[in-house]
Amino acid sequence: MPRQKEKIRKTVFFIVEGNTDKTALEKIFKAIYKHRDIRFEFTNGDVTSDDLIDKTNVCEILYKKVKRYMDDNKLKKTDIWKIVQIFDMDGAYIPETAVVKGESSKFVYSTTSIACKDQEKVKSRNSKKREMMDYLLSLADINGISYQCYFMSSNLDHALYNQQNLSDEDKKKYADAFYEKFLGVEKYFIDFLKFDAVNGVPDSFPASWRYIKEDLRSLERHTNLHIYFLENPYE
């Protein structure tokens, strides 16, 4: 009797900002969700603050990454279970009074302010980023594939490592060490989120986004990624 064709595991396509974000998370998710095909892709930057990306083309840009993976693996759209995007908050929702004069042209983050020589540049970036995140939050799907987004605040380094303003070299070191910390005990990552990184964020998805937009919380250490595990049991 011929062998029955192996059933294709539906893919969850995660989109993060950088390669080190993928390094920190992808293998952990793969180990936890063995019944899914977990794929992480990075955008090489923040699509929500990129001057070349707006509401008219962001979905097309995100979908192209998914479509490339589908074509490479001969998958149909129905083989993709969900697109999940993880945003860095970058203090986008703080009041303008928390944007302060700094000594550098770079954005320097703390849990209470963003410092930069050009304060207007920060304010403009925050305005664009808020508009784009609010738009993406309003979407239920991208080109017919279910879509949902989660946040790391003030960014992934802050939420996972409790570090802000890391150099690219240090980002890589911390990402490697973070994955190795959970090697073989990946399910403890869920407890880590709840006890170290959530920091008061509600367990409700809509409430979590309302929470992070208030006061200085988009600069403080928070994430709502724990909700993904609450809503998507791994066993």
C-alpha positions, 0 to 999 in steps of 0.5 A: 500500500502506498504511503499516505502523503505527509500532512503539511503543517500550516505556517505561522509567519512572524515578521520582526525588525532585525536579524538579531530579533529572529535569532533570539526568538525563532528557534524558541517558537519552533521548539514550542510549536512543533505542530506548526511550521514556524518561520521568522522573517525580518524587515531590516528596519522599522516599516512603521517609520520608513519614509518610503512606506505608508498605508498605501504600500505597507501591506504589499511590502509585508505580503511580498515576504510571505509570497516569496516564502510560499513560492520557495516552498511551493505553498498555497495561501491556504497553507499560511495559518497566520501572519504575526508582526512584532513591533518595537514601540520605540516610545512612539506614544509618549507625550511631546514633553518627554522628547528632550534636547540631547547631545547626539543626532541619534535617538537615545532612549530611557524609560522616561524620555527620548533625547536627540539634538533634533527634537522635531525629528523625534516628534515627526518619527513618532507621529508617522509611527503612531499612524502606521501602527494604528493602521496595521492594528486595524487590519484583520488580514493581509491579502486574505491571510489572518494578521495580528501584531504584538509589541515589545517596549521600548524595543525587543532588546529592552523587553527581553534583555532589559537593555536600551541603546545597544550597539549592533554588535551587542545586539548580536551577543545578547540575542545569541545568549538569550536563545542559549538560555532557553536551549532545551527548556524553551517552554520556560520562555513563556514564564519568562515573559509573564514574570520578567517582561509583561510588567502589568500589561493586561491579558486581553489583546485590545486592552494590552494595546490601549495600555501601551499607548498611555503615558510613558509606557511605550518607553517602559519595559513591557510586552504583550507577546504572552497573549500569543501563547494564551490564545494559541495553545501549543499542546 
